[in-house]
């Protein structure tokens, strides 16, 4: 298989020139197909597959406790005004990137809690293509903005929280596939700059360039299992991480930091509102920093990010909206609840399930325009992600977001989205190509990857297990209505649940883990799901398949020029 050539430039960086391999790309699919056929790894062309289930290994624990905030991985490692919780995020294209961090100390206390001044420390990023001993030696510096947020509970006995200063700076004019070194913070304050970190920009948009590996994880949390997932993910050395919602599970705690409830649907005892302990967010940011300070982390909101506050919970998602930088404005959405970006020849679409998704709504209109302007000659692959799954055969969250599916699925099918990632269900499940609950060779591959390791433990019951079919009145979504339905065709005709594993469910397993997507060319991508317990086993994976696009057999809508799509 052809690989990109490279040249060595000043500073020793390697810049991939995708255009140099484009003449060879016509030969790649045929050659690669021959290699796959002899390699033993199945492809989606071999499907649909007989549904398979691997039962939960009873020798393993179903879950583990949260790591305490006193753990060195979660506790503060620097003193103010030094930056901490440093994180990168991709922008719409490879020539731009976001850098975020926190300064100052968050506060927990009474209703008279005074927020920090976000301007107390500047928002600077000093960077260049060579390592530098001090900030002044970098050729570039750019400034950004800072904000604080509060989590306020106007109820007796509940404590409030106000964050440290959260800084966001966008770097522009970067060269794709290039290593940069940087420091962030405030150069005017003693101890105000971070140590040097580095990152490699994503490849340029184009059919000949792809990120080396894209890690996908959902419902992570901060348990012992979560740390195993992150350690395993780091060893797989991704160049981009997708986090499909439910990051910290701070809303499983009382405002005092004491244990609250074991599940999202559990009611807080004697509490007028669902509480949260926001310092868990700070601990999570410190825990993730060894990865997020060098690899872009792209997030989308889950139900555990709702975190209602104020009278009657009128304010939601305060932490999610403040802490993360995403390319919302760059992609024309103007909200962090949904956005899109390119990574080489992949166009990623991150959708919001907890904001209006109806066909008459703003998000749907934005999605349609975003899909219209995708040029499949430049980005052959389109990958979508959101938190709650549309296709799911576990009892947990079964048909919970059926309304969203009924509103949006046809649009994704029309524009031939290739892969969809979701979380929410704490187990792994990969579907065959499916559309409207019917096996369809042109439908997306849906993958449930909500098995990151959170405190709510692993999901084990299937809706087709005897006595495990939920009632149609169960599984109420946190947003939107109920659209539960009985199947109208196939072996489950007239029923709410199948009496066997559904034909569209190719493989499912109740284990913690993460996935790696490796796009190899314009038609082949290798998907590998890694169980945590296989982390130290040589050549051992939980599930692996080549996902193959067939653009010649599945009709695509023509791309709309950007200026027309934005009208």
N, C-alpha and C positions, 0 to 999 in steps of 0.2 A: 504494500500500500504506500502510495506517495506521501511524503511528509514535507512540511514547509522547510524551505532553505533559510539560512540566516546569514547575516553579516555581522562582524564585530565592529562596534563604533566606539567613539571616545568614552572612556570609563569602563570599557569591557562589557557593556550591556549588549544583549542580543535582541535584535529587532526582527520580528518575523515578517516576511514579505509574502503575503498571501497571493498576490497577483503572479508571482513566479511559478506557482503550481497550478494555476487555473487551466493551462493547456492540458495538464495531466489528469484533471478531474473526470473527464469523460471516460477514462480507462479504469478509474478507481472502483465504481460500483460492481463491474463485472469481475475484476480481480478479487475484490474483497468478498463477493458472494461465494466464489470458489473456495476461499480460505475458510469462511464460516461453515460451509457444508462439510469440511473435513475436520472442523474443530470441536464438534460435539456439543456446542452451546446452541440451544434451539433459537429459532427466529419467529417473529410473529407471522411469517409466511407459513410456518408449520401449523399454526392454529386454525380455528379455535381448538383449545386443549380440553381434554376431559377434566372437569373440576377436581382439584386436589386440596386436601386439608392436612396440615401437620398439627397434631394435637399438642397442647401445652405440655412442656416437660415438667412433670410434677417434682422433679429433683431440684428445680429452680424456685426461688422465691417469687411470688406473684408481684411483689413490689418491695420498696425499701424506704427508709425514712429520709426526710430532707436533711441536707448538710447544714449544720448550724452556722450562723453568721460569724461565729468566732473562729471558724476554720480559716487557716492562712490563705486559702484560695478565694475566700469571700470577704475577708477583713481588709480594711484599708492598708495599702502598702506604701503610700506616700503621704506627705503632710501638705496641707494647703499652703501656698496656692498652686502646687504642682498638679498637673492634669492626671485624671484617672478614668477608668472605664472607656478607654479609647476604642473607637470603632470606625470602620470604613463602610461605605455604601456606594454602589455603582450609580452613575448618572445614566442618562438616556443612551449615551454612546461612550466609546472607550476613551475619548479625548477629555473626559471630565470625571471627577470622583469627589465624593463627600467624605470629610473627616469630622468626627464628633467626639466630644469628651466632656467630662464633668470636673468642675473645680468647686472648692468650698465643701462644707459639710452639711448634709441634710439635717433637718431638725424635726423632732417629734415632741408634741406637747399639747398644751391647752388651746382653747379657742383664740387666745390672744397671741398666737405664734406669728412672729414677724418674718416675712420672707427675706432671703438674701438679696443683695443688689446684684443683678446679673452683669452689670458693668464694672464690678469690682476687679475683675481680671479680664484682660483683653482676649480677643479671639483671633489668634494668628497661627498660620502654618508656614513654616520655613522648609523649603524642599529643593531637591535637585537630583541629578542622575549619578552623583558621586557621594559617598559617605563624607561627612564633615564633622570636625571636632567641636564646632560651635555654630550657633545660628547664623552669625554674620558671614560664615563661609559658604552658605547656600546661595545659589544665584537667584532664587525666587522666594517671595513672601506674599501671602494673600491673607486678607482679613475677612471675617464673617460676623455673625451675630450670636447672642446668647439669650437665654430665657430661663425662667424658673416656673415651676408649676406647684400647685398645692392640692392635697387630698383632704377635703374638709368635711367633717361630720358634725352638723349642728344638733347633736343629741347628747344628753348628759352621760358622762362616763366613757365616751369615745374620744380617743386622742386624734389629733390632726398631724399632718405631715407637710413640710415644705422642702422642696428639693434643693440640691446644690445648683450652681449655675451650669446649664447645659449648653454647650457651644456647638455650632454647626458652621463649617467653612467648606465652600465648594472650590475645588481646584479645576482650572480650565486650561486648555491648550496643551494637554498631555499627549505624549506619543503612545500609541497603542503597543501592547506587548512589551513594555519597557519597565525596568526596575527603577524605582525612585526611593530616595531616602528622605526622611522628614522628622521634624520635631514640631510639637504643637503646644500652645499655651500663650503666655504673656512674657515677652522678652524684657519688659521693663521692670518686672518684679523679681527679686532674688528668689531663686528656686522655682520660678514660674514657668519654665519650659520642661517638657518631657524629655526622657532619654530618646535617643535616635531609634526610630523604627523604619521599616521598609515595606514596600508593596510592589507588586507587578501589575500594571494596568491590563485590562482585558484586551483580547485581540480586536482588531478593527472589524467593523461590520463588513461581512463578505462571505460568500459561500465556501471559500477555501480556508477559513479560519474558525476555530472553535476553542472554547475554554478547555483546558486540559482535563479537568474533572469538575463536575458540579455536585456538591453534596446536598442532599435533601433530608431534612429532619423536621419533625413536628411534635408538639406537646412535650417539650423537653423538661421543663421544671428544673429542680435543683436537688435531686435525690442522689443516693449512691449510684443508682442505675443511670441517672443523667450524666454523672461524671464519667461512667464507663462508656456511654455513647459518645461523649465529646472527645475522650481520649482516643477511642477507636477511629472516629472521624478524622482527627488530626493526623493519625498515622497514615490515613489514605491520601493525605496531601492534596486537598482540593484547591482550585483557584477561585471558587465562588461557592457561597453557602446560601441555600434557600431555607428559610424558617417559616413553615406554613401555619403559624399561629400558636397561641398558648405558650408563652415564653417562661414566666416565672412562677405562676400559681401563688402570687402574693395574696390573692383574694381567698385563699384557704385559711387565712390567719386572722386573729383578732387585731384591733388597732394597737393593742399593747404588745403584740408579738407572740402572744400565747396561741396555742392550737385552736383553730376554729372548727371547721367541718371537714369531713373526709372526701366530699364530692361537690361538684358544682351545683347539682340539683338539691343538695341538702340545705335546709334552712338553718340560719344562725340562731342559736338558742337565745330567746329573750332579747333579740336585737331588732331595732326598727329598720335596719338596712343591712345589706350584705357588707361586711367589713373587709378591710385589706390592711396588710402591713407593708407599707411602701419600702422600708429598708431592704426587703427581699429583692427589689429591683436593683438597688445599689450593689448588693452582693452578687447578683447575677451578672451585672456589667463587669465587675472585677473578675469573676470567674471566667467569663468569655473573652476577656481582653487579650490573652496570649494568641487567640485565633483572630478576633475581630480587628486587632491593630495591624494586621498584615493581609487579611483576606476580606473582601467585601461581603457583608452580611445583608441579605435582602429579606425583609420581613413582611408579613401581612397579619392583620389583626385576627385574633380568635375570641371566643366567648370569655375567656379568663382575662382578656384585656379590657372588658367593658367597665368594670370597677366603678359602679355608681357612687356618687357623692352628692352632698347638698340635700336640701329638703326634697324628699321623695325621689332622690336619685336623678335629678334633672341634668346633672353634668356627668358625662361618661368619657372613657378612653383618654383621660388627661395624661396619664403616664405614657401611653403608646404614642400619642400625638406630639409630646414634647421630646421624648428621648431619641426617636429615630429620625434620621434624614433619609428620604426616599425621593426619587425623581418624579414627583407628582407634577410640578409646573413644567418640567422639561418634556413630559409626555402628554401635556394638555389636560390633565385631570383636575389639577388645582386642589386636590385633597389627598391626604395620606391613606385614605381608605381603599384606594385602587389606583394603579399606575402601570406603566410598562417600561421596558428598557431592552436594549440589544446587548448581547455578549457574543461577538463574532457573528457567526451565521445562525444564531438562535435569537428569536424574539420572545421575550418573557412577558406574560400578562398576569398581573397580580390583582385579583378581584376581591371585593368586599361583600361578605355575606350578612353583615350587620348594619347595612345601610341599604337604602332603596335599590332593589335590583329589577323592578318591574319594567316592562317594555316601554312604558311611558315615562320612565325616570331618566335622570341625568346620567347615571352610571351606564345604563344600557346604551344610551345615545353615544356616550364616549367610547364604549367598547366597540360598537359598530364602526365608528369612524377610525378607531385604532386598527381594527382588522382590515378595513378598506385600504389603508395606506401601507400595509405590509407588502413589501416587494419580495416574493419568494425566490427571486433570482439572487437577492442579496442575503436574505435570511430564510433559507429553505425550511427551517424548523420553527414551529410555533408551539411554545410550552405555556400552559396556563396553571395557575395555582390559586387556591383559596382554602379556607379552613375546614368547613364541614363537607363531607363527601356527598355526592349525588348517588353513587353506586356503592353499596355497603351491605354485606350479608350478615353482619353481626347484629345481635339484639340491641346493643348500645347505639343510640342515635339512628335507628333504622327508619328510613324515609323521613327523617326529621326536616331536611331542607328540600323536600319534594317541590315546594312552591318555586324555589329558585331554579331547580332543574327545568320545570315546565316553562319558565319565563326565558331562560337563556340557552338551553341546550341546542336548540335548532340553529341559533346564530353561530355557535362554535362549530357545529357540524357543517354548516354552509361554507365556512371559511377554512375547513379542514385543519383545525387545531390537532396537533399530533399527540400530545401527552398532557394529562391533567394530574396534578398532585394535590392531595388534601390530607388533613389530619383528623383531629376530633375523636375518632375511634382509636382506642389505645391498643392497636394491634396492626399487623401488616396484611394487606390484601392487594393483589394485582388482578385486574380484569382483562378479559379478552377485548378486542375492539367491539364497541357497543354503541348503539344509538337508540334511545327510547325503549330501553330494556330488551332490545333485539340485537342479536349478533349481527354486526355489519362490518365488512372489511374496510370501510372508509371512516368508521367511527374512531374517536380517540382511544388511546390506552389510558384508563383511569387507574391510579395507584394510590392506595391509602397508606400513609406513612406516619400515623400519629402515635408511634411506638417509641418516642424519645426517652421515656423513663420516668415520667412525672409521678407525683405522690398519690394519684388516684388509682394506681396499679394497672395491671394488664387486663384487657377485655378478653374473655374466654368463651362466652356463650354466643352461639349463632342463632339467628332467627329461624333457621330450619331445624334446629335441635328439638326433640320432643319437649313440649311444654315451655319453650323459650320464645315463642313468637309474641312480640309485644302487641298490646291492644292498639287499634287505630287511634285511640285517644291518648296514647302515651307519646313520649318523645316530642314534647312541645319545643319549637325553636325559640331562641331568645329574641329573634327578630322575625317579622313576617307571620303569615298565617299558617293554618294546617291545610295541606293538600294531599293527605294520605289517600292512596288508591289501591284497589284490587287489580291484579293483573288481568288483562283482557285476552291473552293468547298464551300458547305454550303450556308446559306441564303444570304451571301454577294458575291457570286460567280460573277466574272467579275467586281467587284467594288473596289474602293480604300477605301471606308468607309462603315461600316454597316449602315442600316437605323433604327437600334434599338441597344440597349446595346448588345455587342457581347456575345455569349454563354459562352465564357471562362472567362468573367468578372463576378465574383460572387457577389461582393459588392463594391460600390464606394460612396465616400462622400467628399464634399468640406468643410473640417474643419481642423483647426490646431490641432496637437497632436503628440503623440509618441507611440511606441509599446513596449510590454514586451513579451519576449519569455521565457517560463519555460519548460525545457525539464524534463520530469518526469521519463522516463525509455527508453529503447532502441527502443520502438515503438510509444510512446505517448509524444506529446509536446503540451502545451497550449499556444496559441497565443492570446494576448489581445491588441486591439488598444484603446488608451485612448484619447478622445477629451479633449482639454484644458478646455472647458466650463463645463465639468463634474468633474473637479478636486475636488470640494467640495460636490459632490452629492454621497450619500452613495450607494454602490453596483451598480454604473452606469458605463457602458463601451460602447464604440462606436461599437466595433465588437469583437467577441470572438469565437474561434473554436479550437477544438483539431485536431492537424495535426497528422495523423497516418501513420507510415511507414508499408509497407507490403513486407518485403524482400523475403518472401516465394513466392510471386506472381510476383515480378519484378526482372528479372535476373540481377545480379551484375557481373561486371568484377572482376576476382580474383586479389588480391593485389599482387604487385611486390615488392620483397625485396628491401630495401633502396639502397643497393650497386648496384643492377641491374638497378634500376630506374634512378640512377645518371650517368650511363654510357653514 
